[in-house]
Amino acid sequence: MRDGDILKWQWKPELGWNDFGSFGDYHCKARIAIVHEGRPLDIYWMNF
């Protein structure tokens, strides 16, 4: 991965993620990430 790459992601059901109440497994997650300093960061938490 290179800085600036854009990724779409989702949990793998077989990993058994817990359900976080009425919000589900994707609460506070956009499921779109941008690579920054070699690490994918979900854009939900980014300040543009």
C-alpha positions in Angstrom: 0.0 0.0 0.0 1.2 3.5 -0.8 0.2 6.8 0.9 -2.9 8.2 -0.7 -4.3 4.8 -1.8 -8.1 4.5 -1.1 -9.5 1.2 0.1 -13.0 -0.1 0.8 -13.2 -2.7 3.6 -15.7 -4.8 5.6 -15.4 -7.3 8.4 -15.1 -11.0 7.6 -18.1 -12.7 9.2 -16.0 -15.8 10.0 -13.9 -13.7 12.4 -16.9 -13.4 14.7 -17.0 -9.7 15.4 -19.4 -8.8 18.2 -22.6 -6.9 17.5 -22.3 -3.4 19.1 -26.0 -3.0 19.9 -28.4 -1.2 17.6 -25.5 0.3 15.6 -24.2 -3.0 14.4 -20.6 -3.9 13.7 -19.9 -0.8 11.6 -20.7 1.9 14.2 -18.3 4.9 13.8 -16.8 3.4 10.6 -17.2 4.6 7.0 -15.6 1.4 5.6 -13.6 3.6 3.3 -9.9 4.1 4.3 -7.0 6.1 3.0 -3.4 5.0 3.5 -1.5 7.5 5.6 2.1 6.8 6.7 1.7 3.2 5.5 -1.4 2.5 7.5 -5.0 2.4 6.4 -7.2 4.9 8.3 -11.0 4.8 8.2 -12.1 8.2 6.9 -14.9 8.4 9.5 -12.2 9.7 12.0 -10.4 12.0 9.7 -10.7 15.8 9.8 -10.8 17.2 6.3 
